[in-house]
Amino acid sequence: STTSSSGVNTMTIPAQANRAINLTFLEVSQAGTGAGGNAQLRIWDGSVGNGAPLYSCYLTTPVGSVGAVQEINLPKDAQSNRGIQATAGNALVIQIINLGNVTAIMNARVSYM
């Protein structure tokens, strides 16, 4: 879980040698009045900007102090299991950009394969 109110929120799941990270659940909570309506979630295989982009979506805009909770609709594999996998030995980085003055919390469930 990570929390940020700086406009960018980054969560890094550390790599393990010869093991792949499997992200199976991701939820984002946002609250605040400074939302620009264009907050974007990005998931990277490896480091931000240098790794391979795996997934991207725009987030729901929070409404004042009430905020918004959004479960991210992760893609499904051929067996209809939701999740995103990093390459074995790589970190998995989840980043929210363009938050404005909004506080964002990310909660994730991962396993190593």
C-alpha positions, 0 to 999 in steps of 0.5 A, spaced: 500 500 500 502 507 498 499 514 499 501 520 496 498 527 495 504 530 491 501 529 484 505 522 483 504 516 487 509 510 485 509 503 488 514 498 486 514 491 487 521 488 488 524 483 483 526 476 486 531 472 481 528 467 477 521 469 479 515 473 476 511 478 479 503 476 478 499 482 480 492 479 481 488 485 485 489 493 484 485 498 488 485 506 488 482 510 493 482 518 491 480 524 495 481 531 494 478 537 490 484 539 486 483 533 481 484 535 474 480 529 471 486 526 467 489 522 473 492 516 469 495 509 472 501 506 469 504 499 470 511 497 468 515 491 467 521 494 470 523 501 471 518 507 469 520 509 462 525 504 461 521 498 462 516 495 458 509 498 459 504 493 461 497 497 462 495 504 462 488 507 464 485 513 466 482 513 473 475 516 476 475 523 478 474 524 486 468 528 488 470 533 493 472 530 500 467 524 498 472 521 494 472 515 489 474 508 490 476 504 484 478 497 483 482 496 477 479 492 471 486 488 470 486 484 463 484 476 463 489 471 461 486 465 456 483 461 462 479 468 464 484 469 470 485 477 472 492 479 473 498 482 470 505 478 470 512 482 470 518 478 466 522 473 471 527 477 475 524 484 474 520 489 478 513 491 477 512 498 478 505 501 479 504 509 478 499 514 478 500 521 474 497 527 473 493 527 480 493 534 481 492 536 489 488 529 490 491 524 495 491 517 492 492 510 496 494 504 492 492 497 495 495 491 491 495 483 491 501 480 488 504 473 488 511 471 486 511 465 481 
